[in-house]
């Protein structure tokens, strides 16, 4: 059985990911024409392109270069696993992060807008609580001073009566 070329394997990756040449190219910093070029039989696929394709699409280098083994790296993405470990993410937090990363740029932008609004509302609430606490502290200090004055006054009144 004849092995397919690296050019055909690049195209197979793009098709497996369901991407147009322009979308695939954007991920590896090539224009659509550049992707078209490396997908054509006999054209050179640079080492830089091989590395970027493997990194961005989790492709096994052995498969891309030599056609050996499985196309994609299986298991947990390395960089994400490191991130989850470093920040001690729970399984639920990991699922939320994966979901967020699966959204389009526009969808993530909408969610970030909502989160900024929530954060701003929470900050306004914190500021109001701090202001109220400061006010209560001042009132408490005033009442304590009044009590001291009242005690001092009643003490001096009782001395005058004696």
MARPA-488941 format. One line per 4 residues: number of its first residue (from 0); for each residue z, y, x of N, C-alpha, C. Coordinates in steps of 0.05 Angstrom, whole numbers, padded with zeros to 5 digits. Layout:
<recs>
NUM> Z,Y,X,Z,Y,X,Z,Y,X | ...
</recs>
This chain:
<recs>
0> 00000,-00023,00017,00000,00000,00000,00000,00025,00018 | -00017,00043,00011,-00020,00068,00027,00001,00088,00019 | 00013,00101,00040,00034,00121,00035,00020,00147,00027 | 00033,00162,00010,00022,00188,00002,00030,00208,00024
4> 00014,00229,00025,00018,00250,00046,00042,00267,00040 | 00051,00282,00060,00072,00301,00056,00064,00322,00035 | 00039,00329,00035,00029,00349,00015,00032,00338,-00013 | 00026,00313,-00018,00029,00301,-00044,00059,00298,-00051
8> 00075,00293,-00031,00104,00291,-00036,00116,00318,-00044 | 00106,00340,-00031,00115,00367,-00039,00109,00372,-00068 | 00084,00365,-00076,00076,00369,-00103,00092,00351,-00122 | 00099,00327,-00113,00115,00308,-00130,00143,00320,-00135
12> 00154,00333,-00114,00181,00345,-00118,00179,00367,-00138 | 00159,00385,-00135,00155,00407,-00154,00152,00397,-00182 | 00136,00377,-00186,00131,00366,-00213,00157,00353,-00223 | 00172,00338,-00206,00197,00325,-00215,00217,00346,-00224
16> 00216,00369,-00212,00235,00391,-00219,00224,00407,-00243 | 00199,00402,-00251,00188,00416,-00274,00182,00445,-00268 | 00174,00452,-00244,00170,00479,-00236,00141,00486,-00232 | 00133,00510,-00237,00106,00520,-00230,00106,00525,-00200
20> 00082,00529,-00189,00080,00535,-00161,00095,00561,-00155 | 00093,00580,-00172,00107,00606,-00168,00137,00602,-00168 | 00148,00587,-00186,00177,00582,-00188,00187,00567,-00163 | 00171,00546,-00156,00178,00530,-00132,00178,00548,-00107
24> 00157,00564,-00105,00154,00582,-00083,00177,00602,-00080 | 00185,00613,-00103,00207,00632,-00102,00232,00620,-00090 | 00238,00595,-00096,00261,00581,-00085,00260,00578,-00055 | 00236,00576,-00044,00234,00572,-00015,00220,00595,-00001
28> 00220,00618,-00014,00209,00643,-00003,00179,00642,00004 | 00164,00629,-00014,00135,00628,-00011,00123,00639,-00037 | 00099,00651,-00034,00084,00659,-00058,00070,00635,-00069 | 00060,00638,-00093,00046,00616,-00107,00023,00605,-00089
32> 00009,00623,-00076,-00013,00614,-00058,-00004,00597,-00035 | 00020,00603,-00024,00032,00588,-00003,00039,00560,-00012 | 00049,00557,-00036,00056,00531,-00047,00030,00515,-00051 | 00010,00528,-00062,-00016,00515,-00066,-00027,00505,-00040
36> -00024,00521,-00019,-00034,00513,00008,-00020,00488,00018 | 00007,00487,00016,00021,00464,00028,00018,00439,00010 | 00009,00442,-00015,00004,00419,-00032,-00024,00407,-00027 | -00041,00421,-00014,-00068,00411,-00009,-00069,00392,00014
40> -00082,00369,00010,-00084,00348,00030,-00093,00358,00057 | -00078,00350,00077,-00086,00356,00105,-00075,00382,00116 | -00064,00399,00098,-00052,00424,00108,-00025,00419,00120 | -00017,00436,00139,00009,00433,00152,00032,00444,00135
44> 00053,00429,00135,00078,00437,00122,00097,00443,00146 | 00104,00468,00149,00121,00476,00172,00149,00463,00170 | 00161,00462,00193,00189,00452,00195,00208,00470,00178 | 00203,00496,00178,00219,00514,00161,00216,00507,00132
48> 00191,00502,00123,00187,00494,00095,00200,00467,00088 | 00198,00448,00107,00211,00422,00102,00241,00426,00099 | 00253,00442,00117,00282,00446,00115,00290,00460,00089 | 00275,00481,00081,00281,00495,00056,00278,00478,00032
52> 00257,00462,00031,00252,00444,00008,00275,00424,00006 | 00283,00413,00029,00305,00393,00028,00331,00406,00019 | 00336,00430,00029,00361,00444,00023,00362,00453,-00006 | 00341,00467,-00015,00341,00479,-00041,00338,00459,-00064
56> 00325,00436,-00059,00320,00417,-00080,00334,00390,-00076 | 00352,00390,-00056,00368,00366,-00050,00350,00341,-00046 | 00329,00345,-00030,00310,00324,-00024,00318,00311,00003 | 00316,00285,00004,00321,00270,00029,00299,00276,00048
60> 00306,00285,00072,00287,00292,00092,00269,00268,00099 | 00281,00244,00101,00265,00220,00108,00243,00215,00087 | 00249,00221,00062,00229,00217,00042,00207,00237,00044 | 00214,00262,00047,00194,00284,00049,00176,00280,00073
64> 00188,00275,00096,00172,00274,00121,00157,00247,00124 | 00171,00225,00118,00160,00198,00124,00154,00182,00099 | 00163,00191,00075,00158,00176,00051,00177,00152,00048 | 00199,00152,00062,00217,00129,00062,00242,00135,00045
68> 00251,00115,00030,00275,00118,00014,00271,00133,-00012 | 00293,00143,-00022,00293,00157,-00048,00285,00186,-00044 | 00273,00199,-00064,00265,00227,-00063,00289,00245,-00060 | 00308,00242,-00078,00331,00261,-00080,00356,00249,-00069
72> 00373,00267,-00059,00400,00259,-00049,00416,00254,-00074 | 00429,00232,-00075,00446,00226,-00099,00474,00235,-00094 | 00489,00236,-00115,00518,00243,-00113,00522,00273,-00115 | 00546,00281,-00110,00556,00308,-00113,00542,00326,-00092
76> 00531,00349,-00100,00520,00367,-00080,00541,00375,-00059 | 00533,00373,-00034,00552,00378,-00012,00565,00405,-00014 | 00550,00426,-00017,00561,00453,-00017,00579,00457,-00041 | 00572,00446,-00063,00589,00449,-00087,00615,00433,-00084
80> 00613,00409,-00073,00637,00393,-00068,00656,00407,-00049 | 00645,00420,-00029,00662,00435,-00010,00676,00458,-00025 | 00660,00472,-00041,00671,00495,-00056,00693,00485,-00075 | 00689,00464,-00089,00708,00453,-00108,00734,00444,-00093
84> 00730,00432,-00070,00753,00423,-00054,00769,00447,-00044 | 00755,00467,-00033,00768,00491,-00021,00784,00506,-00041 | 00774,00509,-00066,00787,00524,-00086,00803,00507,-00105 | 00806,00481,-00099,00822,00462,-00115,00815,00463,-00144
88> 00788,00462,-00150,00779,00463,-00178,00785,00437,-00192 | 00795,00439,-00217,00799,00415,-00234,00771,00405,-00242 | 00771,00382,-00254,00746,00370,-00264,00734,00389,-00285 | 00750,00400,-00302,00741,00418,-00323,00729,00444,-00311
92> 00743,00455,-00291,00733,00479,-00277,00706,00473,-00264 | 00703,00449,-00252,00678,00442,-00240,00656,00441,-00260 | 00661,00429,-00283,00641,00428,-00304,00632,00456,-00313 | 00651,00474,-00316,00645,00501,-00324,00627,00514,-00303
96> 00635,00511,-00278,00619,00523,-00256,00591,00511,-00255 | 00588,00485,-00258,00562,00472,-00259,00545,00483,-00282 | 00558,00486,-00305,00544,00496,-00328,00534,00525,-00323 | 00552,00541,-00313,00544,00569,-00307,00520,00570,-00287
100> 00521,00553,-00267,00500,00552,-00247,00473,00541,-00259 | 00475,00526,-00281,00451,00515,-00293,00436,00536,-00311 | 00450,00558,-00317,00438,00578,-00335,00417,00595,-00320 | 00400,00607,-00336,00380,00625,-00324,00395,00650,-00314
104> 00381,00666,-00298,00392,00691,-00287,00400,00710,-00310 | 00383,00711,-00330,00389,00729,-00353,00414,00720,-00369 | 00416,00693,-00373,00439,00683,-00387,00465,00687,-00371 | 00464,00683,-00345,00487,00688,-00328,00494,00718,-00329
108> 00474,00735,-00329,00479,00764,-00331,00493,00772,-00357 | 00485,00759,-00379,00499,00764,-00405,00528,00756,-00404 | 00533,00732,-00393,00560,00722,-00390,00577,00741,-00372 | 00565,00749,-00350,00579,00768,-00332,00586,00794,-00346
112> 00568,00804,-00363,00573,00828,-00379,00598,00824,-00397 | 00599,00801,-00411,00621,00795,-00428,00647,00794,-00412 | 00646,00780,-00389,00670,00778,-00372,00679,00805,-00362 | 00661,00823,-00355,00668,00850,-00346,00682,00865,-00369
116> 00672,00862,-00393,00685,00875,-00416,00713,00864,-00421 | 00716,00838,-00419,00742,00826,-00422,00761,00836,-00401 | 00752,00836,-00376,00769,00845,-00353,00777,00874,-00357 | 00758,00891,-00366,00765,00919,-00371,00785,00922,-00393
120> 00783,00907,-00414,00802,00908,-00436,00830,00898,-00426 | 00830,00877,-00410,00856,00868,-00399,00868,00889,-00381 | 00852,00903,-00366,00862,00924,-00348,00874,00947,-00364 | 00860,00954,-00386,00871,00976,-00403,00897,00967,-00415
124> 00900,00942,-00422,00925,00931,-00433,00947,00932,-00412 | 00940,00925,-00387,00960,00926,-00366,00969,00955,-00361 | 00950,00973,-00361,00957,01001,-00357,00975,01012,-00379 | 00969,01004,-00404,00986,01012,-00427,01014,01000,-00424
128> 01016,00975,-00416,01042,00962,-00413,01058,00976,-00391 | 01044,00983,-00369,01058,00997,-00346,01068,01024,-00355 | 01051,01038,-00371,01059,01065,-00380,01083,01062,-00399 | 01083,01042,-00417,01105,01038,-00436,01130,01031,-00420
132> 01128,01014,-00400,01151,01006,-00384,01163,01030,-00370 | 01146,01047,-00359,01155,01071,-00346,01170,01089,-00365 | 01158,01093,-00389,01170,01109,-00410,01198,01098,-00418 | 01199,01071,-00422,01224,01059,-00429,01245,01063,-00407
136> 01236,01061,-00382,01255,01065,-00360,01266,01093,-00360 | 01248,01113,-00365,01257,01141,-00366,01277,01145,-00389 | 01271,01133,-00413,01288,01136,-00436,01316,01123,-00429 | 01315,01099,-00417,01340,01086,-00410,01356,01103,-00390
140> 01343,01115,-00371,01357,01132,-00352,01369,01156,-00366 | 01354,01168,-00385,01364,01190,-00400,01389,01183,-00417 | 01387,01160,-00430,01409,01150,-00447,01434,01145,-00430 | 01430,01133,-00406,01452,01127,-00388,01465,01153,-00379
144> 01449,01173,-00373,01460,01199,-00365,01475,01212,-00388 | 01465,01210,-00412,01479,01221,-00436,01505,01207,-00440 | 01506,01180,-00437,01530,01165,-00440,01551,01174,-00419 | 01541,01178,-00394,01560,01187,-00373,01571,01214,-00380
148> 01553,01232,-00389,01563,01259,-00397,01583,01258,-00420 | 01577,01240,-00439,01595,01237,-00462,01622,01226,-00454 | 01622,01207,-00436,01647,01196,-00426,01662,01216,-00410 | 01648,01231,-00393,01661,01252,-00378,01673,01273,-00396
152> 01658,01280,-00417,01667,01301,-00436,01691,01291,-00451 | 01690,01266,-00460,01713,01256,-00476,01737,01253,-00457 | 01733,01246,-00432,01755,01244,-00413,01769,01271,-00409 | 01751,01292,-00405,01763,01319,-00401,01776,01329,-00427
156> 01765,01322,-00451,01778,01330,-00476,01805,01317,-00479 | 01808,01292,-00471,01833,01278,-00474,01853,01289,-00454 | 01844,01299,-00431,01862,01312,-00411,01872,01338,-00422 | 01854,01353,-00435,01862,01380,-00446,01882,01377,-00469
160> 01881,01355,-00484,01899,01351,-00506,01927,01344,-00495 | 01927,01332,-00472,01953,01324,-00461,01967,01347,-00448
</recs>
